[in-house]
């Protein structure tokens, strides 16, 4: 079994250009221009798929909004 959670916050913050795998299907892609995006690799009906999850800032903002909503009464 492949180890998961290999991308620590430190590794994400210092990631250079290229594809950085987390091991659980999550991938951080950093372009040569420095743009970051998250991708999710999965299998659906026997076919390998990739889904873009957005830029680092968009996904961080969405996560914070979700956390705020879940904590409000």
HTML snippet that shows the backbone in 3Dmol.js (N, CA, C, O; Angstrom):
<script src="https://3Dmol.org/build/3Dmol-min.js"></script>
<div id="view" style="width:600px;height:400px;position:relative"></div>
<script>
const pdb = `
ATOM      1  N   UNK A   1       0.848  -1.188   0.000  1.00  0.00           N
ATOM      2  CA  UNK A   1       0.000   0.000   0.000  1.00  0.00           C
ATOM      3  C   UNK A   1       0.887   1.243   0.000  1.00  0.00           C
ATOM      4  O   UNK A   1       1.897   1.304   0.701  1.00  0.00           O
ATOM      5  N   UNK A   2       0.497   2.210  -0.783  1.00  0.00           N
ATOM      6  CA  UNK A   2       1.259   3.443  -0.919  1.00  0.00           C
ATOM      7  C   UNK A   2       1.043   4.360   0.292  1.00  0.00           C
ATOM      8  O   UNK A   2      -0.097   4.547   0.716  1.00  0.00           O
ATOM      9  N   UNK A   3       2.109   4.932   0.856  1.00  0.00           N
ATOM     10  CA  UNK A   3       1.929   5.848   1.994  1.00  0.00           C
ATOM     11  C   UNK A   3       1.162   7.104   1.556  1.00  0.00           C
ATOM     12  O   UNK A   3       1.322   7.596   0.439  1.00  0.00           O
ATOM     13  N   UNK A   4       0.324   7.603   2.475  1.00  0.00           N
ATOM     14  CA  UNK A   4      -0.435   8.814   2.168  1.00  0.00           C
ATOM     15  C   UNK A   4      -0.012   9.930   3.104  1.00  0.00           C
ATOM     16  O   UNK A   4       0.751   9.719   4.046  1.00  0.00           O
ATOM     17  N   UNK A   5      -0.520  11.115   2.829  1.00  0.00           N
ATOM     18  CA  UNK A   5      -0.228  12.322   3.615  1.00  0.00           C
ATOM     19  C   UNK A   5       1.255  12.676   3.580  1.00  0.00           C
ATOM     20  O   UNK A   5       1.833  13.059   4.597  1.00  0.00           O
ATOM     21  N   UNK A   6       1.865  12.544   2.407  1.00  0.00           N
ATOM     22  CA  UNK A   6       3.286  12.869   2.269  1.00  0.00           C
ATOM     23  C   UNK A   6       3.519  14.368   2.113  1.00  0.00           C
ATOM     24  O   UNK A   6       4.636  14.843   2.319  1.00  0.00           O
ATOM     25  N   UNK A   7       2.467  15.128   1.748  1.00  0.00           N
ATOM     26  CA  UNK A   7       2.624  16.575   1.585  1.00  0.00           C
ATOM     27  C   UNK A   7       2.330  17.264   2.914  1.00  0.00           C
ATOM     28  O   UNK A   7       1.174  17.383   3.321  1.00  0.00           O
ATOM     29  N   UNK A   8       3.363  17.707   3.570  1.00  0.00           N
ATOM     30  CA  UNK A   8       3.209  18.454   4.810  1.00  0.00           C
ATOM     31  C   UNK A   8       3.024  19.932   4.459  1.00  0.00           C
ATOM     32  O   UNK A   8       3.338  20.336   3.340  1.00  0.00           O
ATOM     33  N   UNK A   9       2.523  20.743   5.389  1.00  0.00           N
ATOM     34  CA  UNK A   9       2.405  22.171   5.110  1.00  0.00           C
ATOM     35  C   UNK A   9       3.746  22.790   4.692  1.00  0.00           C
ATOM     36  O   UNK A   9       3.784  23.672   3.834  1.00  0.00           O
ATOM     37  N   UNK A  10       4.820  22.334   5.288  1.00  0.00           N
ATOM     38  CA  UNK A  10       6.154  22.851   4.933  1.00  0.00           C
ATOM     39  C   UNK A  10       6.521  22.494   3.496  1.00  0.00           C
ATOM     40  O   UNK A  10       7.043  23.330   2.758  1.00  0.00           O
ATOM     41  N   UNK A  11       6.246  21.237   3.095  1.00  0.00           N
ATOM     42  CA  UNK A  11       6.547  20.813   1.728  1.00  0.00           C
ATOM     43  C   UNK A  11       5.716  21.583   0.710  1.00  0.00           C
ATOM     44  O   UNK A  11       6.208  21.922  -0.366  1.00  0.00           O
ATOM     45  N   UNK A  12       4.460  21.860   1.044  1.00  0.00           N
ATOM     46  CA  UNK A  12       3.605  22.632   0.140  1.00  0.00           C
ATOM     47  C   UNK A  12       4.141  24.052   0.001  1.00  0.00           C
ATOM     48  O   UNK A  12       4.221  24.582  -1.107  1.00  0.00           O
ATOM     49  N   UNK A  13       4.507  24.666   1.119  1.00  0.00           N
ATOM     50  CA  UNK A  13       4.983  26.048   1.101  1.00  0.00           C
ATOM     51  C   UNK A  13       6.287  26.205   0.327  1.00  0.00           C
ATOM     52  O   UNK A  13       6.541  27.262  -0.251  1.00  0.00           O
ATOM     53  N   UNK A  14       7.112  25.163   0.311  1.00  0.00           N
ATOM     54  CA  UNK A  14       8.417  25.269  -0.342  1.00  0.00           C
ATOM     55  C   UNK A  14       8.490  24.487  -1.653  1.00  0.00           C
ATOM     56  O   UNK A  14       9.578  24.288  -2.193  1.00  0.00           O
ATOM     57  N   UNK A  15       7.352  24.047  -2.165  1.00  0.00           N
ATOM     58  CA  UNK A  15       7.325  23.228  -3.385  1.00  0.00           C
ATOM     59  C   UNK A  15       7.803  24.028  -4.596  1.00  0.00           C
ATOM     60  O   UNK A  15       7.348  25.146  -4.838  1.00  0.00           O
ATOM     61  N   UNK A  16       8.712  23.444  -5.339  1.00  0.00           N
ATOM     62  CA  UNK A  16       9.192  24.042  -6.578  1.00  0.00           C
ATOM     63  C   UNK A  16       8.363  23.555  -7.750  1.00  0.00           C
ATOM     64  O   UNK A  16       7.439  22.764  -7.563  1.00  0.00           O
ATOM     65  N   UNK A  17       8.675  24.011  -8.958  1.00  0.00           N
ATOM     66  CA  UNK A  17       7.916  23.592 -10.139  1.00  0.00           C
ATOM     67  C   UNK A  17       7.902  22.074 -10.294  1.00  0.00           C
ATOM     68  O   UNK A  17       8.910  21.403 -10.068  1.00  0.00           O
ATOM     69  N   UNK A  18       6.745  21.546 -10.682  1.00  0.00           N
ATOM     70  CA  UNK A  18       6.601  20.113 -10.900  1.00  0.00           C
ATOM     71  C   UNK A  18       5.341  19.580 -10.245  1.00  0.00           C
ATOM     72  O   UNK A  18       4.506  20.342  -9.757  1.00  0.00           O
ATOM     73  N   UNK A  19       5.216  18.257 -10.242  1.00  0.00           N
ATOM     74  CA  UNK A  19       4.064  17.578  -9.651  1.00  0.00           C
ATOM     75  C   UNK A  19       4.487  16.964  -8.322  1.00  0.00           C
ATOM     76  O   UNK A  19       5.479  16.238  -8.248  1.00  0.00           O
ATOM     77  N   UNK A  20       3.728  17.261  -7.283  1.00  0.00           N
ATOM     78  CA  UNK A  20       4.047  16.788  -5.939  1.00  0.00           C
ATOM     79  C   UNK A  20       2.874  15.949  -5.443  1.00  0.00           C
ATOM     80  O   UNK A  20       1.781  16.473  -5.230  1.00  0.00           O
ATOM     81  N   UNK A  21       3.098  14.646  -5.260  1.00  0.00           N
ATOM     82  CA  UNK A  21       2.048  13.696  -4.900  1.00  0.00           C
ATOM     83  C   UNK A  21       1.907  13.563  -3.384  1.00  0.00           C
ATOM     84  O   UNK A  21       2.891  13.596  -2.645  1.00  0.00           O
ATOM     85  N   UNK A  22       0.650  13.411  -2.939  1.00  0.00           N
ATOM     86  CA  UNK A  22       0.387  13.154  -1.538  1.00  0.00           C
ATOM     87  C   UNK A  22       0.291  11.656  -1.254  1.00  0.00           C
ATOM     88  O   UNK A  22       0.412  11.234  -0.104  1.00  0.00           O
ATOM     89  N   UNK A  23       0.079  10.871  -2.273  1.00  0.00           N
ATOM     90  CA  UNK A  23      -0.018   9.431  -2.099  1.00  0.00           C
ATOM     91  C   UNK A  23      -1.438   8.925  -2.028  1.00  0.00           C
ATOM     92  O   UNK A  23      -1.663   7.729  -2.213  1.00  0.00           O
ATOM     93  N   UNK A  24      -2.388   9.768  -1.772  1.00  0.00           N
ATOM     94  CA  UNK A  24      -3.791   9.362  -1.698  1.00  0.00           C
ATOM     95  C   UNK A  24      -4.592   9.853  -2.885  1.00  0.00           C
ATOM     96  O   UNK A  24      -5.818   9.938  -2.808  1.00  0.00           O
ATOM     97  N   UNK A  25      -3.925  10.177  -3.980  1.00  0.00           N
ATOM     98  CA  UNK A  25      -4.602  10.672  -5.167  1.00  0.00           C
ATOM     99  C   UNK A  25      -4.550  12.190  -5.277  1.00  0.00           C
ATOM    100  O   UNK A  25      -4.891  12.744  -6.321  1.00  0.00           O
ATOM    101  N   UNK A  26      -4.132  12.862  -4.223  1.00  0.00           N
ATOM    102  CA  UNK A  26      -4.041  14.321  -4.241  1.00  0.00           C
ATOM    103  C   UNK A  26      -2.685  14.733  -4.797  1.00  0.00           C
ATOM    104  O   UNK A  26      -1.654  14.172  -4.426  1.00  0.00           O
ATOM    105  N   UNK A  27      -2.694  15.715  -5.687  1.00  0.00           N
ATOM    106  CA  UNK A  27      -1.461  16.166  -6.328  1.00  0.00           C
ATOM    107  C   UNK A  27      -1.439  17.696  -6.364  1.00  0.00           C
ATOM    108  O   UNK A  27      -2.418  18.337  -6.745  1.00  0.00           O
ATOM    109  N   UNK A  28      -0.319  18.254  -5.965  1.00  0.00           N
ATOM    110  CA  UNK A  28      -0.082  19.692  -6.099  1.00  0.00           C
ATOM    111  C   UNK A  28       0.769  19.891  -7.336  1.00  0.00           C
ATOM    112  O   UNK A  28       1.843  19.301  -7.456  1.00  0.00           O
ATOM    113  N   UNK A  29       0.293  20.724  -8.262  1.00  0.00           N
ATOM    114  CA  UNK A  29       1.029  21.005  -9.489  1.00  0.00           C
ATOM    115  C   UNK A  29       1.484  22.458  -9.428  1.00  0.00           C
ATOM    116  O   UNK A  29       0.667  23.371  -9.315  1.00  0.00           O
ATOM    117  N   UNK A  30       2.801  22.660  -9.504  1.00  0.00           N
ATOM    118  CA  UNK A  30       3.370  24.006  -9.476  1.00  0.00           C
ATOM    119  C   UNK A  30       3.983  24.271 -10.844  1.00  0.00           C
ATOM    120  O   UNK A  30       4.852  23.526 -11.297  1.00  0.00           O
ATOM    121  N   UNK A  31       3.526  25.342 -11.502  1.00  0.00           N
ATOM    122  CA  UNK A  31       4.040  25.674 -12.828  1.00  0.00           C
ATOM    123  C   UNK A  31       5.361  26.430 -12.711  1.00  0.00           C
ATOM    124  O   UNK A  31       5.762  26.845 -11.624  1.00  0.00           O
ATOM    125  N   UNK A  32       6.027  26.600 -13.851  1.00  0.00           N
ATOM    126  CA  UNK A  32       7.296  27.345 -13.850  1.00  0.00           C
ATOM    127  C   UNK A  32       7.085  28.806 -13.466  1.00  0.00           C
ATOM    128  O   UNK A  32       8.008  29.464 -12.985  1.00  0.00           O
ATOM    129  N   UNK A  33       5.859  29.321 -13.681  1.00  0.00           N
ATOM    130  CA  UNK A  33       5.564  30.712 -13.310  1.00  0.00           C
ATOM    131  C   UNK A  33       5.254  30.854 -11.826  1.00  0.00           C
ATOM    132  O   UNK A  33       5.134  31.967 -11.313  1.00  0.00           O
ATOM    133  N   UNK A  34       5.123  29.717 -11.136  1.00  0.00           N
ATOM    134  CA  UNK A  34       4.851  29.750  -9.707  1.00  0.00           C
ATOM    135  C   UNK A  34       3.392  29.565  -9.351  1.00  0.00           C
ATOM    136  O   UNK A  34       3.043  29.595  -8.171  1.00  0.00           O
ATOM    137  N   UNK A  35       2.514  29.372 -10.354  1.00  0.00           N
ATOM    138  CA  UNK A  35       1.094  29.151 -10.081  1.00  0.00           C
ATOM    139  C   UNK A  35       0.902  27.753  -9.504  1.00  0.00           C
ATOM    140  O   UNK A  35       1.507  26.792  -9.980  1.00  0.00           O
ATOM    141  N   UNK A  36       0.059  27.641  -8.479  1.00  0.00           N
ATOM    142  CA  UNK A  36      -0.196  26.359  -7.825  1.00  0.00           C
ATOM    143  C   UNK A  36      -1.622  25.942  -8.111  1.00  0.00           C
ATOM    144  O   UNK A  36      -2.528  26.774  -8.121  1.00  0.00           O
ATOM    145  N   UNK A  37      -1.826  24.643  -8.345  1.00  0.00           N
ATOM    146  CA  UNK A  37      -3.184  24.111  -8.444  1.00  0.00           C
ATOM    147  C   UNK A  37      -3.210  22.710  -7.872  1.00  0.00           C
ATOM    148  O   UNK A  37      -2.215  21.986  -7.911  1.00  0.00           O
ATOM    149  N   UNK A  38      -4.362  22.339  -7.341  1.00  0.00           N
ATOM    150  CA  UNK A  38      -4.566  21.017  -6.772  1.00  0.00           C
ATOM    151  C   UNK A  38      -5.319  20.155  -7.765  1.00  0.00           C
ATOM    152  O   UNK A  38      -6.260  20.619  -8.409  1.00  0.00           O
ATOM    153  N   UNK A  39      -4.908  18.894  -7.892  1.00  0.00           N
ATOM    154  CA  UNK A  39      -5.566  17.924  -8.750  1.00  0.00           C
ATOM    155  C   UNK A  39      -5.874  16.683  -7.907  1.00  0.00           C
ATOM    156  O   UNK A  39      -5.127  16.339  -6.991  1.00  0.00           O
ATOM    157  N   UNK A  40      -6.980  16.024  -8.230  1.00  0.00           N
ATOM    158  CA  UNK A  40      -7.333  14.776  -7.580  1.00  0.00           C
ATOM    159  C   UNK A  40      -7.396  13.693  -8.640  1.00  0.00           C
ATOM    160  O   UNK A  40      -8.147  13.817  -9.607  1.00  0.00           O
ATOM    161  N   UNK A  41      -6.615  12.631  -8.474  1.00  0.00           N
ATOM    162  CA  UNK A  41      -6.620  11.492  -9.396  1.00  0.00           C
ATOM    163  C   UNK A  41      -7.454  10.385  -8.775  1.00  0.00           C
ATOM    164  O   UNK A  41      -7.281  10.048  -7.604  1.00  0.00           O
ATOM    165  N   UNK A  42      -8.366   9.817  -9.570  1.00  0.00           N
ATOM    166  CA  UNK A  42      -9.221   8.747  -9.075  1.00  0.00           C
ATOM    167  C   UNK A  42      -9.619   7.841 -10.226  1.00  0.00           C
ATOM    168  O   UNK A  42      -9.373   8.161 -11.389  1.00  0.00           O
ATOM    169  N   UNK A  43     -10.233   6.712  -9.904  1.00  0.00           N
ATOM    170  CA  UNK A  43     -10.711   5.769 -10.911  1.00  0.00           C
ATOM    171  C   UNK A  43     -12.225   5.736 -10.851  1.00  0.00           C
ATOM    172  O   UNK A  43     -12.810   5.591  -9.777  1.00  0.00           O
ATOM    173  N   UNK A  44     -12.861   5.871 -12.016  1.00  0.00           N
ATOM    174  CA  UNK A  44     -14.318   5.843 -12.122  1.00  0.00           C
ATOM    175  C   UNK A  44     -14.687   4.905 -13.257  1.00  0.00           C
ATOM    176  O   UNK A  44     -14.287   5.116 -14.403  1.00  0.00           O
ATOM    177  N   UNK A  45     -15.443   3.877 -12.940  1.00  0.00           N
ATOM    178  CA  UNK A  45     -15.847   2.876 -13.930  1.00  0.00           C
ATOM    179  C   UNK A  45     -14.644   2.283 -14.645  1.00  0.00           C
ATOM    180  O   UNK A  45     -14.686   2.054 -15.854  1.00  0.00           O
ATOM    181  N   UNK A  46     -13.577   2.035 -13.905  1.00  0.00           N
ATOM    182  CA  UNK A  46     -12.390   1.407 -14.453  1.00  0.00           C
ATOM    183  C   UNK A  46     -11.474   2.320 -15.250  1.00  0.00           C
ATOM    184  O   UNK A  46     -10.480   1.855 -15.808  1.00  0.00           O
ATOM    185  N   UNK A  47     -11.787   3.611 -15.315  1.00  0.00           N
ATOM    186  CA  UNK A  47     -10.947   4.553 -16.059  1.00  0.00           C
ATOM    187  C   UNK A  47     -10.326   5.566 -15.120  1.00  0.00           C
ATOM    188  O   UNK A  47     -10.982   6.072 -14.209  1.00  0.00           O
ATOM    189  N   UNK A  48      -9.053   5.859 -15.351  1.00  0.00           N
ATOM    190  CA  UNK A  48      -8.328   6.849 -14.553  1.00  0.00           C
ATOM    191  C   UNK A  48      -8.813   8.247 -14.925  1.00  0.00           C
ATOM    192  O   UNK A  48      -8.895   8.586 -16.106  1.00  0.00           O
ATOM    193  N   UNK A  49      -9.132   9.048 -13.925  1.00  0.00           N
ATOM    194  CA  UNK A  49      -9.620  10.420 -14.137  1.00  0.00           C
ATOM    195  C   UNK A  49      -8.793  11.387 -13.307  1.00  0.00           C
ATOM    196  O   UNK A  49      -8.161  10.995 -12.325  1.00  0.00           O
ATOM    197  N   UNK A  50      -8.802  12.646 -13.706  1.00  0.00           N
ATOM    198  CA  UNK A  50      -8.209  13.729 -12.928  1.00  0.00           C
ATOM    199  C   UNK A  50      -9.230  14.851 -12.818  1.00  0.00           C
ATOM    200  O   UNK A  50      -9.891  15.204 -13.795  1.00  0.00           O
ATOM    201  N   UNK A  51      -9.349  15.401 -11.626  1.00  0.00           N
ATOM    202  CA  UNK A  51     -10.270  16.508 -11.396  1.00  0.00           C
ATOM    203  C   UNK A  51      -9.487  17.672 -10.807  1.00  0.00           C
ATOM    204  O   UNK A  51      -8.776  17.511  -9.816  1.00  0.00           O
ATOM    205  N   UNK A  52      -9.618  18.834 -11.413  1.00  0.00           N
ATOM    206  CA  UNK A  52      -8.984  20.029 -10.877  1.00  0.00           C
ATOM    207  C   UNK A  52      -9.765  20.547  -9.693  1.00  0.00           C
ATOM    208  O   UNK A  52     -10.988  20.669  -9.752  1.00  0.00           O
ATOM    209  N   UNK A  53      -9.059  20.855  -8.610  1.00  0.00           N
ATOM    210  CA  UNK A  53      -9.708  21.357  -7.401  1.00  0.00           C
ATOM    211  C   UNK A  53      -9.506  22.854  -7.216  1.00  0.00           C
ATOM    212  O   UNK A  53     -10.019  23.437  -6.261  1.00  0.00           O
ATOM    213  N   UNK A  54      -8.765  23.474  -8.119  1.00  0.00           N
ATOM    214  CA  UNK A  54      -8.573  24.913  -8.050  1.00  0.00           C
ATOM    215  C   UNK A  54      -7.196  25.294  -7.528  1.00  0.00           C
ATOM    216  O   UNK A  54      -6.360  24.452  -7.199  1.00  0.00           O
ATOM    217  N   UNK A  55      -7.007  26.585  -7.472  1.00  0.00           N
ATOM    218  CA  UNK A  55      -5.717  27.090  -7.001  1.00  0.00           C
ATOM    219  C   UNK A  55      -5.628  26.949  -5.489  1.00  0.00           C
ATOM    220  O   UNK A  55      -6.633  26.715  -4.818  1.00  0.00           O
ATOM    221  N   UNK A  56      -4.447  27.088  -4.970  1.00  0.00           N
ATOM    222  CA  UNK A  56      -4.239  26.974  -3.530  1.00  0.00           C
ATOM    223  C   UNK A  56      -5.086  27.991  -2.780  1.00  0.00           C
ATOM    224  O   UNK A  56      -5.675  27.657  -1.752  1.00  0.00           O
ATOM    225  N   UNK A  57      -5.160  29.222  -3.267  1.00  0.00           N
ATOM    226  CA  UNK A  57      -5.915  30.264  -2.568  1.00  0.00           C
ATOM    227  C   UNK A  57      -7.407  29.996  -2.602  1.00  0.00           C
ATOM    228  O   UNK A  57      -8.093  30.214  -1.604  1.00  0.00           O
ATOM    229  N   UNK A  58      -7.923  29.525  -3.730  1.00  0.00           N
ATOM    230  CA  UNK A  58      -9.352  29.254  -3.828  1.00  0.00           C
ATOM    231  C   UNK A  58      -9.739  28.118  -2.892  1.00  0.00           C
ATOM    232  O   UNK A  58     -10.730  28.227  -2.170  1.00  0.00           O
ATOM    233  N   UNK A  59      -8.986  27.047  -2.893  1.00  0.00           N
ATOM    234  CA  UNK A  59      -9.342  25.916  -2.051  1.00  0.00           C
ATOM    235  C   UNK A  59      -9.178  26.251  -0.569  1.00  0.00           C
ATOM    236  O   UNK A  59      -9.952  25.771   0.259  1.00  0.00           O
ATOM    237  N   UNK A  60      -8.187  27.063  -0.226  1.00  0.00           N
ATOM    238  CA  UNK A  60      -8.007  27.480   1.171  1.00  0.00           C
ATOM    239  C   UNK A  60      -9.195  28.337   1.616  1.00  0.00           C
ATOM    240  O   UNK A  60      -9.700  28.163   2.725  1.00  0.00           O
ATOM    241  N   UNK A  61      -9.639  29.252   0.767  1.00  0.00           N
ATOM    242  CA  UNK A  61     -10.781  30.103   1.104  1.00  0.00           C
ATOM    243  C   UNK A  61     -12.050  29.267   1.254  1.00  0.00           C
ATOM    244  O   UNK A  61     -12.850  29.504   2.160  1.00  0.00           O
ATOM    245  N   UNK A  62     -12.233  28.295   0.371  1.00  0.00           N
ATOM    246  CA  UNK A  62     -13.410  27.436   0.455  1.00  0.00           C
ATOM    247  C   UNK A  62     -13.388  26.595   1.731  1.00  0.00           C
ATOM    248  O   UNK A  62     -14.424  26.406   2.369  1.00  0.00           O
ATOM    249  N   UNK A  63     -12.227  26.099   2.096  1.00  0.00           N
ATOM    250  CA  UNK A  63     -12.097  25.309   3.317  1.00  0.00           C
ATOM    251  C   UNK A  63     -12.399  26.154   4.547  1.00  0.00           C
ATOM    252  O   UNK A  63     -13.097  25.700   5.454  1.00  0.00           O
ATOM    253  N   UNK A  64     -11.884  27.373   4.589  1.00  0.00           N
ATOM    254  CA  UNK A  64     -12.157  28.251   5.730  1.00  0.00           C
ATOM    255  C   UNK A  64     -13.639  28.577   5.835  1.00  0.00           C
ATOM    256  O   UNK A  64     -14.195  28.600   6.934  1.00  0.00           O
ATOM    257  N   UNK A  65     -14.285  28.829   4.694  1.00  0.00           N
ATOM    258  CA  UNK A  65     -15.720  29.117   4.706  1.00  0.00           C
ATOM    259  C   UNK A  65     -16.510  27.915   5.209  1.00  0.00           C
ATOM    260  O   UNK A  65     -17.462  28.072   5.974  1.00  0.00           O
ATOM    261  N   UNK A  66     -16.126  26.731   4.788  1.00  0.00           N
ATOM    262  CA  UNK A  66     -16.795  25.518   5.236  1.00  0.00           C
ATOM    263  C   UNK A  66     -16.610  25.317   6.735  1.00  0.00           C
ATOM    264  O   UNK A  66     -17.558  24.956   7.433  1.00  0.00           O
ATOM    265  N   UNK A  67     -15.400  25.547   7.234  1.00  0.00           N
ATOM    266  CA  UNK A  67     -15.151  25.411   8.668  1.00  0.00           C
ATOM    267  C   UNK A  67     -15.970  26.417   9.472  1.00  0.00           C
ATOM    268  O   UNK A  67     -16.513  26.083  10.525  1.00  0.00           O
ATOM    269  N   UNK A  68     -16.058  27.646   8.973  1.00  0.00           N
ATOM    270  CA  UNK A  68     -16.843  28.672   9.681  1.00  0.00           C
ATOM    271  C   UNK A  68     -18.321  28.278   9.742  1.00  0.00           C
ATOM    272  O   UNK A  68     -18.971  28.432  10.776  1.00  0.00           O
ATOM    273  N   UNK A  69     -18.845  27.765   8.615  1.00  0.00           N
ATOM    274  CA  UNK A  69     -20.253  27.364   8.580  1.00  0.00           C
ATOM    275  C   UNK A  69     -20.512  26.197   9.527  1.00  0.00           C
ATOM    276  O   UNK A  69     -21.552  26.150  10.183  1.00  0.00           O
ATOM    277  N   UNK A  70     -19.578  25.260   9.603  1.00  0.00           N
ATOM    278  CA  UNK A  70     -19.803  24.084  10.449  1.00  0.00           C
ATOM    279  C   UNK A  70     -19.700  24.427  11.929  1.00  0.00           C
ATOM    280  O   UNK A  70     -20.241  23.696  12.758  1.00  0.00           O
ATOM    281  N   UNK A  71     -19.021  25.519  12.286  1.00  0.00           N
ATOM    282  CA  UNK A  71     -18.866  25.899  13.683  1.00  0.00           C
ATOM    283  C   UNK A  71     -19.954  26.862  14.164  1.00  0.00           C
ATOM    284  O   UNK A  71     -20.116  27.054  15.369  1.00  0.00           O
ATOM    285  N   UNK A  72     -20.692  27.461  13.245  1.00  0.00           N
ATOM    286  CA  UNK A  72     -21.729  28.412  13.671  1.00  0.00           C
ATOM    287  C   UNK A  72     -22.972  27.637  14.116  1.00  0.00           C
ATOM    288  O   UNK A  72     -23.297  26.593  13.549  1.00  0.00           O
ATOM    289  N   UNK A  73     -23.662  28.159  15.135  1.00  0.00           N
ATOM    290  CA  UNK A  73     -24.853  27.446  15.670  1.00  0.00           C
ATOM    291  C   UNK A  73     -26.034  27.487  14.737  1.00  0.00           C
ATOM    292  O   UNK A  73     -27.089  26.937  15.053  1.00  0.00           O
TER     293      UNK A  73
END
`;
const viewer = $3Dmol.createViewer("view");
viewer.addModel(pdb, "pdb");
viewer.setStyle({}, {cartoon: {color: "spectrum"}});
viewer.zoomTo();
viewer.render();
</script>
